Amino acid sequence: MNDLIQTFSVYALPIVFAITLHEAAHAYAAKYFGDTTAYAQGRMSMNPIKHIDPIGTLLIPIVLYFAGSPFLFGYAKPVPVNFGNLRNPKKQMAFVALAGPAANLVMALMWMLLAVFLHAFGSTEEFLMRMAQAGILTNLVIFAFNLFPIPPLDGGRIMTSLLPNKYAYKFAQLEPYGFFIVLALVFLKVLHFWMVPVMTIAETGLLLLISPITFLLN
Protein backbone atom coordinates (compact mmCIF):
# COMPACT_ATOMS: atom_id res chain seq x y z
CA MET A 1 0.00 0.00 0.00
CA ASN A 2 2.87 2.38 0.81
CA ASP A 3 4.39 1.72 -2.61
CA LEU A 4 1.06 2.54 -4.27
CA ILE A 5 0.73 5.79 -2.31
CA GLN A 6 4.29 6.82 -3.19
CA THR A 7 3.75 5.97 -6.85
CA PHE A 8 0.50 7.94 -6.88
CA SER A 9 2.09 11.01 -5.25
CA VAL A 10 4.94 11.01 -7.78
CA TYR A 11 2.79 10.44 -10.86
CA ALA A 12 -0.34 12.42 -9.96
CA LEU A 13 0.81 15.86 -11.15
CA PRO A 14 2.54 14.65 -14.35
CA ILE A 15 -0.54 12.60 -15.32
CA VAL A 16 -2.94 15.49 -14.66
CA PHE A 17 -0.81 17.84 -16.77
CA ALA A 18 -0.33 15.21 -19.49
CA ILE A 19 -4.01 14.46 -20.05
CA THR A 20 -5.21 18.04 -19.55
CA LEU A 21 -2.82 19.64 -22.03
CA HIS A 22 -3.25 16.75 -24.46
CA GLU A 23 -7.01 17.26 -24.67
CA ALA A 24 -6.81 21.07 -24.55
CA ALA A 25 -4.35 20.95 -27.47
CA HIS A 26 -6.91 19.03 -29.55
CA ALA A 27 -9.53 21.66 -28.71
CA TYR A 28 -7.21 24.58 -29.56
CA ALA A 29 -6.22 22.98 -32.87
CA ALA A 30 -9.84 22.25 -33.80
CA LYS A 31 -10.85 25.84 -33.10
CA TYR A 32 -7.87 27.14 -35.08
CA PHE A 33 -8.93 25.09 -38.12
CA GLY A 34 -12.58 26.10 -37.89
CA ASP A 35 -14.46 23.78 -35.50
CA THR A 36 -15.70 25.43 -32.31
CA THR A 37 -17.53 22.36 -30.91
CA ALA A 38 -15.04 21.73 -28.09
CA TYR A 39 -14.75 25.44 -27.38
CA ALA A 40 -18.53 25.79 -27.08
CA GLN A 41 -18.64 22.86 -24.63
CA GLY A 42 -15.92 24.36 -22.41
CA ARG A 43 -13.30 21.76 -23.35
CA MET A 44 -10.71 24.29 -24.51
CA SER A 45 -9.67 24.49 -20.88
CA MET A 46 -6.69 23.88 -18.62
CA ASN A 47 -9.06 22.68 -15.88
CA PRO A 48 -8.34 18.93 -15.48
CA ILE A 49 -11.85 18.26 -14.16
CA LYS A 50 -13.16 19.09 -17.66
CA HIS A 51 -11.11 16.25 -19.15
CA ILE A 52 -11.03 13.47 -16.53
CA ASP A 53 -12.91 10.28 -17.35
CA PRO A 54 -13.57 8.10 -14.25
CA ILE A 55 -12.96 4.85 -16.11
CA GLY A 56 -10.21 5.82 -18.55
CA THR A 57 -8.28 8.20 -16.32
CA LEU A 58 -8.62 6.40 -12.97
CA LEU A 59 -9.91 2.83 -13.15
CA ILE A 60 -7.96 1.46 -16.13
CA PRO A 61 -4.49 2.67 -14.96
CA ILE A 62 -5.15 1.22 -11.47
CA VAL A 63 -6.25 -2.15 -12.91
CA LEU A 64 -3.20 -2.26 -15.21
CA TYR A 65 -0.92 -1.39 -12.25
CA PHE A 66 -2.19 -4.32 -10.19
CA ALA A 67 -2.19 -6.59 -13.25
CA GLY A 68 1.53 -5.95 -13.67
CA SER A 69 1.26 -4.36 -17.11
CA PRO A 70 4.63 -3.11 -18.43
CA PHE A 71 2.89 0.15 -19.41
CA LEU A 72 0.29 2.10 -17.49
CA PHE A 73 -2.02 3.99 -19.80
CA GLY A 74 -5.42 5.53 -19.71
CA TYR A 75 -7.43 8.10 -21.55
CA ALA A 76 -9.24 11.31 -20.84
CA LYS A 77 -12.75 12.25 -21.89
CA PRO A 78 -12.37 12.66 -25.68
CA VAL A 79 -12.61 16.21 -26.96
CA PRO A 80 -15.62 16.50 -29.31
CA VAL A 81 -14.52 17.46 -32.80
CA ASN A 82 -16.86 17.85 -35.75
CA PHE A 83 -14.39 17.27 -38.55
CA GLY A 84 -16.97 18.44 -41.08
CA ASN A 85 -16.61 21.95 -39.66
CA LEU A 86 -12.90 22.11 -40.46
CA ARG A 87 -11.97 24.25 -43.44
CA ASN A 88 -10.24 21.27 -45.07
CA PRO A 89 -11.55 18.23 -43.14
CA LYS A 90 -9.50 15.44 -44.77
CA LYS A 91 -6.19 17.25 -44.39
CA GLN A 92 -6.73 19.15 -41.17
CA MET A 93 -8.06 16.23 -39.12
CA ALA A 94 -4.44 15.03 -39.07
CA PHE A 95 -3.24 18.30 -37.55
CA VAL A 96 -6.03 18.25 -34.95
CA ALA A 97 -5.16 14.65 -34.05
CA LEU A 98 -1.43 15.36 -33.95
CA ALA A 99 -1.87 18.33 -31.59
CA GLY A 100 -2.43 16.06 -28.56
CA PRO A 101 0.69 13.87 -28.92
CA ALA A 102 2.70 16.99 -29.85
CA ALA A 103 1.65 18.56 -26.53
CA ASN A 104 2.88 15.45 -24.72
CA LEU A 105 6.21 15.59 -26.54
CA VAL A 106 6.66 19.22 -25.47
CA MET A 107 5.78 18.31 -21.87
CA ALA A 108 8.28 15.44 -21.93
CA LEU A 109 10.86 18.00 -23.04
CA MET A 110 9.94 20.34 -20.15
CA TRP A 111 10.21 17.56 -17.57
CA MET A 112 13.51 16.48 -19.11
CA LEU A 113 14.88 20.02 -18.77
CA LEU A 114 13.75 20.08 -15.14
CA ALA A 115 15.63 16.83 -14.49
CA VAL A 116 18.74 18.22 -16.20
CA PHE A 117 18.67 21.42 -14.13
CA LEU A 118 18.04 19.54 -10.88
CA HIS A 119 21.03 17.32 -11.59
CA ALA A 120 23.25 20.18 -12.77
CA PHE A 121 22.63 22.29 -9.67
CA GLY A 122 23.09 19.36 -7.31
CA SER A 123 19.55 19.27 -5.99
CA THR A 124 19.06 16.77 -3.19
CA GLU A 125 15.28 16.87 -3.56
CA GLU A 126 14.65 13.23 -4.51
CA PHE A 127 10.88 13.70 -4.81
CA LEU A 128 11.23 16.40 -7.49
CA MET A 129 13.69 14.28 -9.46
CA ARG A 130 11.38 11.28 -9.31
CA MET A 131 8.48 13.48 -10.42
CA ALA A 132 10.52 14.80 -13.34
CA GLN A 133 11.37 11.24 -14.39
CA ALA A 134 7.70 10.29 -14.01
CA GLY A 135 6.75 13.27 -16.17
CA ILE A 136 9.13 12.17 -18.92
CA LEU A 137 7.88 8.57 -18.84
CA THR A 138 4.19 9.49 -18.60
CA ASN A 139 4.29 11.83 -21.57
CA LEU A 140 6.37 9.48 -23.71
CA VAL A 141 3.89 6.66 -22.99
CA ILE A 142 0.88 8.85 -23.85
CA PHE A 143 2.71 10.15 -26.95
CA ALA A 144 3.50 6.67 -28.27
CA PHE A 145 0.18 5.10 -27.27
CA ASN A 146 -1.93 7.77 -28.94
CA LEU A 147 0.08 7.54 -32.15
CA PHE A 148 -0.79 3.86 -32.55
CA PRO A 149 -2.45 3.79 -35.99
CA ILE A 150 -5.93 2.59 -35.21
CA PRO A 151 -9.07 4.69 -34.72
CA PRO A 152 -10.22 6.27 -32.46
CA LEU A 153 -6.64 6.90 -31.30
CA ASP A 154 -4.88 9.96 -32.72
CA GLY A 155 -2.69 7.75 -34.90
CA GLY A 156 -5.83 6.27 -36.44
CA ARG A 157 -7.14 9.75 -37.24
CA ILE A 158 -3.82 10.64 -38.85
CA MET A 159 -3.86 7.42 -40.88
CA THR A 160 -7.43 8.13 -42.01
CA SER A 161 -6.31 11.57 -43.16
CA LEU A 162 -3.38 10.17 -45.13
CA LEU A 163 -5.15 7.27 -46.85
CA PRO A 164 -6.94 7.74 -50.19
CA ASN A 165 -10.67 8.35 -49.69
CA LYS A 166 -11.71 4.81 -50.66
CA TYR A 167 -9.42 3.18 -48.10
CA ALA A 168 -9.86 5.92 -45.51
CA TYR A 169 -13.61 5.22 -45.38
CA LYS A 170 -13.05 1.50 -44.83
CA PHE A 171 -10.31 2.09 -42.26
CA ALA A 172 -12.51 4.51 -40.29
CA GLN A 173 -15.10 1.76 -39.89
CA LEU A 174 -12.75 0.09 -37.40
CA GLU A 175 -13.45 2.88 -34.89
CA PRO A 176 -16.22 1.14 -32.88
CA TYR A 177 -13.87 -1.81 -32.29
CA GLY A 178 -10.61 0.13 -31.92
CA PHE A 179 -10.64 0.36 -28.14
CA PHE A 180 -11.18 -3.40 -27.73
CA ILE A 181 -8.46 -4.16 -30.28
CA VAL A 182 -6.01 -1.97 -28.38
CA LEU A 183 -6.92 -3.53 -25.01
CA ALA A 184 -6.37 -7.00 -26.47
CA LEU A 185 -2.99 -5.94 -27.84
CA VAL A 186 -2.03 -4.56 -24.42
CA PHE A 187 -2.94 -7.72 -22.52
CA LEU A 188 -1.27 -9.91 -25.16
CA LYS A 189 1.81 -7.66 -24.78
CA VAL A 190 1.88 -7.08 -28.53
CA LEU A 191 1.59 -3.30 -28.17
CA HIS A 192 4.99 -3.43 -26.49
CA PHE A 193 6.57 -3.82 -29.94
CA TRP A 194 5.10 -0.46 -30.94
CA MET A 195 5.55 1.43 -27.68
CA VAL A 196 9.23 0.75 -27.03
CA PRO A 197 10.62 1.83 -30.43
CA VAL A 198 8.42 4.95 -30.63
CA MET A 199 9.28 5.98 -27.07
CA THR A 200 12.99 5.32 -27.65
CA ILE A 201 13.04 7.38 -30.85
CA ALA A 202 11.16 10.25 -29.17
CA GLU A 203 13.40 10.21 -26.10
CA THR A 204 16.55 10.10 -28.24
CA GLY A 205 15.31 13.05 -30.28
CA LEU A 206 14.58 15.08 -27.14
CA LEU A 207 18.00 14.25 -25.66
CA LEU A 208 19.66 15.43 -28.87
CA LEU A 209 17.58 18.60 -28.76
CA ILE A 210 18.71 19.50 -25.24
CA SER A 211 22.27 18.23 -25.67
CA PRO A 212 23.72 21.78 -26.03
CA ILE A 213 22.16 22.73 -22.68
CA THR A 214 23.36 19.50 -21.08
CA PHE A 215 26.86 20.14 -22.44
CA LEU A 216 26.97 23.70 -21.09
CA LEU A 217 25.70 22.72 -17.65
CA ASN A 218 28.20 19.88 -17.34
N, C-alpha and C positions, 0 to 999 in steps of 0.2 A: 504493500500500500504506500509506503514511504517513497519507493521508486516511482510509482505512478504520480504521486503528488509533485515530486521534484521534476519529473518529465513535463507534467502539465504546466508548472510555473515557468519553466524555461521556454516552452513552445507556445504558450498562450498568446503572447504579444505578436511574435512573428506570424502565427497563423491568422490572427485577426487582421493584421495589416495585409497579408498576402491575399486573402479572399476578398477583403473590402476593396483594395485598389485594383484587383483583377476585374471585379464586376463593374466598378465605377469606370474603369478604362473602356470597357465595352460600351457603356452608356454614353460616355463622352464622344467616342468614335462614331457611334450611331447618329448622335445629334449633329456632329460635324458633317456627316455625309447626307443628312437630310431627314433622318427618322427621329422624331421627338417622343416616341412611345415611352421609352424608359424615363426620359426627363419628366414627362407628364405624370408618371406614376411615382415620382420621387426617388427613383433608383440611381440618378446621377448624383450620388451622395457618398461622403466619406464616413457616414454613420454605419458601423458594422451591423447594427440591429436590422437595418434595411436589407441586408444581404444574407444573413444567417438562415440556414435551413436546418431544422432540428434533427432530421435524419442524416442528411448529407454532410453537415458540418460537425455534428456531435456524435451521433450514434455509430455511423460507419467507421470513422477513425478509431473509436474506442473498441469496437468489435475486432477490427483488423489488428489492433495493438495486442489484445489478449489472444488472438489467433496466431500470433507470431509472424505476421506478414512482413516480408523484407522491406516493404514500402507502406507507409501510412498515407492514405489519401482520402479526400472527401470532396465535397462540392458545395458551393453556395447556391442560394436561390437564383436560378438563371435570370439574367436581365432580359426583359421582353424586347425583342427587336422585330419590327415589321420590315423585312428586307425589301418588300415592294415599294416602300416609301423612300428608299435610297435613290439618289440621282442616277446611279448606274448599278442596279442591284447585283448583277452577276459578278462584276469586278469588285465592287466595294464591300460585298459581304466578306471577302477575304481580309480586307483591312480591319473591318469591325471585329472579326474573329481573332485576328492576330494581335489586336490591342491588349487583350487580357494577358496572354503569355509574355508579351513584350514588357508589360508592367511588372510581371514577376521577375523577368531577367534584370530589369533596372533595380528592383528591390534586392535581388541577390547581390548585385554590384555594390549597393549601399551597405549591406551587412558585411560584405567582404572588406570594404574600406574601413568599417568600424573595427573589424578584427585586426586588420593591419595596423591601424593607429594604436589600438590597445596594446598590441605586442611591441610596437616600436617605442612607445613611451613607458614600457615596463609596468603596465597596470597589473595589480595583484587582485583585481576584482574578477574572481573566477566565474561568478554568475553572469556578468556582462559578456565575458568571452564565450561562455556556453550558449548564451542567447544569440550572439552574433553567428556562431556556428549553426545553431538551429535555424536562424533566419536564412542562411545560405542554403542549407539542405531543403528546408520547407519550400522555398521559392523555386529551386531547381527541380524538385519533385513535381510541383504544380505546373511548372513550365513544360516539362517533358510529358507529363500525363495528358495535359490538355492538347498537346500537339499530336497525340496519337490519331492517325487518320481514319476515324470512323465517326459518323454523326451520332449524337448531337455534340460531341466534343469539338473544340475549336479547330483541331486538325481536320475533322470531317467537313466542317464548313469551308475551310480553305481548299480542301480537295474538290468539293462540289463546285467551288468557284473556278477552279483550274480545268476541270474536265469539260470536254465538249458537251453541249446541251443534251444530246441524246443519252450519254452515259451519266451525266450529272443528275438527270431526273431519276434514273434507275438507282444510282448510288444513294441519293437522298432518301429513297424508300426504306433504307436500313434503319433510319432514325428511331422508329418505335422499339427496335430490338437492340439498339446500340449499347444502352446501359447494361443490359444483361450479358451481351457479348463481352464487354469490358470486364465485368465482374468475374465471368468465367475465366477469362485470360489471366486475371489477377490470382485467383485461387489455384489455377493450374500452373502458376509461376511462369507463364509464357510472356507476359507483359514485361518481365524482367529484361528480356532480350531487346526490347525497345528502350526502356527507361535508362538503363546503364549507359549505353553509347551516347544517347542524346544528352544526358546529364553531364557526362564526361566531356563531350565536345563543348557544351555551354560553359562549364566551369573552366576549361582550358582557355577558351576565348576570353573570359572575364579576367583570368589571371594574367594573360598577355596584355590586356587593356590597362591593367593597373601596375604592370611591371615597372614602368618608369617611377611611379610613386614608391613602390616597394624598394627599388634600387636606391632612391634618394634617402629614404628613411633608414636604410641599413648602412 
